[in-house]
């Protein structure tokens, strides 16, 4: 059963408009979560905001956003004022421009959401926009208020729907050249390169969701199940760290790696 939509509004391209609904494409509901408890009483430990000077608790209605303008001086904003700034893009995804899908690097992608027509009347207009993007290999860029902030979003056609990616803000993405610029672009030998390609081919497989499983989560669930039954769980032995060699022999390492891969595949 599909989860309920967390956002409903309109998808607009020039004079073409249709009703749509959006749902986060990822979920964290299956994660193991813990409560903070008082070790002595096992009662929940609650957190609350307190005044930094008086130390007294501050009620929700007495809390306000503040932007620092000097020492101990702030420009105050109510939540409604911040929301009103992006009011026009609160309920409408107005596609402003299109870009080639491959022109946006993965580092700009933030959170994915599934977008679908909200009723039968909107299905045709939605399909026209989706198919046109798919045929031209483009993605749409719009602005939308999400998670209490206006964000740039990228609309990418996928199967019968559209994936809406929130994009990272420009000041969040660091220039790769600042970190990779001093790395010399060494040209490896053709023999080394050929052997490395073979090693990659040995490990190449079709993508499947199980490749992104969380072994720590699985282990925690096993421990929780065992403790519910009153069983003791042995602590796993810590693996011994490998001692790196002072001399790196790439050819020897590649040969051993290929031999190991072929042996394991057999």
C-alpha positions in Angstrom: 0.0 0.0 0.0 1.4 3.4 -1.1 1.9 5.9 1.8 -0.3 9.0 2.0 0.9 12.0 0.0 2.6 14.6 2.2 2.2 17.4 -0.4 -0.6 18.3 -2.9 -0.6 21.1 -5.3 -0.2 21.9 -9.0 2.4 21.2 -11.7 2.5 24.0 -14.2 4.3 24.5 -17.5 3.3 27.7 -19.3 -0.5 27.4 -19.7 -0.6 23.7 -19.0 -1.6 22.9 -15.4 -2.5 19.7 -13.6 -3.2 18.6 -10.0 -0.4 16.5 -8.5 0.5 14.8 -5.2 4.0 14.1 -3.9 5.4 11.6 -1.5 9.0 11.1 -0.2 10.8 8.4 -2.2 12.8 7.3 0.8 11.8 6.4 4.3 13.6 6.0 7.6 10.7 4.4 9.4 12.4 1.0 9.4 15.5 2.3 11.2 16.2 1.0 14.7 15.6 4.0 17.1 16.4 4.3 20.7 15.0 6.4 23.5 17.3 8.1 26.1 16.5 6.7 29.5 17.4 7.4 33.1 19.7 4.4 33.9 18.4 4.2 37.5 14.6 4.6 36.9 14.3 3.6 33.2 12.1 6.7 32.7 12.4 8.7 29.5 14.8 11.6 29.5 13.1 14.6 27.9 14.9 17.5 26.2 13.8 21.1 26.3 15.0 24.6 25.3 16.3 26.7 28.1 17.4 30.3 28.4 21.2 30.5 27.9 21.5 33.1 30.7 18.8 32.3 33.3 18.7 28.6 32.7 14.9 28.6 32.8 12.8 26.5 30.4 11.3 28.5 27.5 7.8 27.6 26.2 7.2 27.0 22.5 5.1 30.2 22.2 8.0 32.3 23.6 10.5 31.0 21.1 11.3 33.1 18.0 13.9 33.0 15.2 16.7 35.5 15.3 19.4 36.5 12.8 22.5 38.0 14.5 23.3 41.5 13.5 25.9 42.3 16.2 27.0 41.2 19.6 23.8 40.1 21.5 21.7 41.8 18.9 19.3 40.0 16.6 16.8 40.7 13.8 13.7 38.8 14.9 11.4 36.7 12.6 8.2 34.9 13.3 7.6 31.6 11.6 4.7 33.1 9.6 7.1 35.8 8.2 9.6 33.2 7.0 6.8 31.1 5.4 5.3 34.2 3.6 8.6 34.9 1.8 8.1 31.9 -0.4 4.3 32.0 -0.5 4.0 31.8 -4.3 5.9 28.5 -4.6 4.1 26.9 -1.7 1.5 25.0 -3.8 2.6 25.3 -7.4 5.6 23.7 -9.1 6.1 26.1 -12.0 8.8 24.7 -14.3 10.9 27.7 -15.2 13.5 26.1 -17.5 14.9 22.8 -18.7 18.4 21.3 -18.7 20.0 18.1 -20.1 19.6 15.5 -17.4 23.3 14.5 -17.5 24.4 18.2 -17.1 23.7 18.3 -13.3 26.3 16.4 -11.2 25.1 14.0 -8.6 26.6 16.2 -5.9 23.7 18.6 -6.3 21.0 16.0 -5.7 19.6 16.1 -2.2 16.3 14.3 -1.5 14.0 12.4 -3.9 10.2 12.5 -4.0 7.7 10.7 -6.2 5.3 13.0 -8.1 2.1 11.7 -9.6 -1.2 13.1 -11.0 -3.7 13.6 -8.2 -6.9 12.7 -10.3 -7.9 11.3 -13.6 -8.6 14.7 -15.2 -4.9 15.7 -14.6 -3.4 12.4 -15.9 -3.3 13.5 -19.6 -1.5 16.9 -18.9 0.9 15.2 -16.5 1.7 12.5 -19.1 2.4 15.1 -21.8 4.9 16.9 -19.6 6.6 13.7 -18.5 6.9 12.1 -21.9 8.2 15.4 -23.5 11.0 15.5 -21.0 11.7 11.8 -21.5 11.9 12.2 -25.3 14.1 15.2 -25.2 16.4 13.9 -22.4 15.7 16.9 -20.2 14.8 17.6 -16.7 12.7 20.6 -15.4 13.9 23.1 -12.9 11.4 24.9 -10.6 11.2 26.4 -7.1 9.1 25.0 -4.3 8.6 25.6 -0.6 9.6 22.3 1.1 10.7 21.6 4.7 9.9 25.3 5.6 12.4 26.7 3.0 12.1 27.6 -0.7 14.3 25.3 -2.7 15.3 24.7 -6.3 13.9 21.3 -7.4 14.7 19.1 -10.4 12.0 17.1 -12.1 13.2 13.9 -13.8 10.8 11.6 -15.7 10.8 8.0 -14.3 8.6 5.2 -15.6 5.0 6.5 -15.3 5.8 9.3 -13.0 8.3 12.0 -12.2 10.9 12.1 -9.5 11.3 15.5 -7.8 14.8 16.0 -6.4 15.4 18.9 -4.0 18.7 20.4 -5.0 21.4 21.6 -2.6 21.9 25.3 -2.2 24.8 26.9 -4.1 26.6 27.8 -0.9 26.4 24.1 0.3 28.4 22.6 -2.6 32.2 23.1 -2.4 34.4 23.4 -5.5 36.1 20.1 -6.3 39.1 21.9 -7.6 39.9 23.2 -4.1 40.5 19.6 -3.1 41.6 17.8 -6.2 43.5 20.6 -7.9 46.9 19.7 -6.3 46.6 16.0 -7.3 48.9 15.2 -10.3 47.1 13.3 -13.1 49.5 10.4 -13.4 49.1 8.2 -16.5 49.2 4.5 -15.4 51.0 2.0 -17.5 48.9 0.1 -20.1 49.6 -3.2 -18.3 48.5 -1.9 -15.0 45.4 -0.4 -16.5 44.5 -3.6 -18.4 44.8 -5.7 -15.2 42.7 -3.2 -13.2 40.0 -3.3 -15.9 39.9 -7.1 -15.6 39.6 -6.8 -11.8 36.7 -4.4 -12.2 35.0 -6.8 -14.7 35.3 -9.6 -12.2 33.4 -7.6 -9.7 30.8 -6.1 -12.0 27.2 -7.1 -11.4 23.7 -5.7 -11.9 22.5 -3.3 -9.3 20.1 -4.7 -6.7 18.7 -3.0 -3.5 20.4 -5.5 -1.3 23.8 -4.0 -2.2 22.8 -1.0 0.1 21.7 -3.1 3.1 22.7 -2.0 6.6 24.5 -4.9 8.3 24.7 -2.9 11.6 20.9 -2.5 11.6 20.5 -6.2 11.0 22.9 -7.0 13.8 21.0 -4.7 16.2 17.7 -6.4 15.3 19.2 -9.8 16.1 20.4 -8.5 19.4 17.0 -7.0 20.3 15.3 -10.2 19.4 17.7 -12.3 21.5 17.3 -10.0 24.5 13.5 -10.1 24.3 13.9 -13.8 24.8 16.3 -13.3 27.7 19.3 -14.7 25.8 22.8 -13.3 26.1 24.6 -12.2 23.0 28.3 -12.7 22.5 30.3 -9.7 21.5 31.8 -10.3 18.0 35.5 -10.6 17.9 37.3 -7.5 16.7 39.0 -8.0 13.3 42.8 -7.6 13.4 43.9 -4.6 11.4 46.0 -5.3 8.3 49.6 -4.2 8.5 50.3 -2.0 5.4 53.5 -2.7 3.5 56.0 0.1 3.3 56.6 -0.7 -0.3 53.6 -0.7 -2.7 54.1 -3.2 -5.6 51.1 -2.5 -7.8 51.8 -5.3 -10.2 52.1 -7.9 -7.4 48.9 -6.6 -5.8 47.0 -6.7 -9.1 48.1 -10.3 -9.8 47.1 -11.5 -6.3 43.8 -9.7 -6.5 42.9 -11.2 -9.9 43.9 -14.7 -8.7 41.8 -14.3 -5.6 38.8 -13.1 -7.6 39.0 -16.0 -10.0 39.3 -18.5 -7.1 36.3 -17.1 -5.3 34.2 -17.1 -8.5 35.0 -20.8 -9.0 
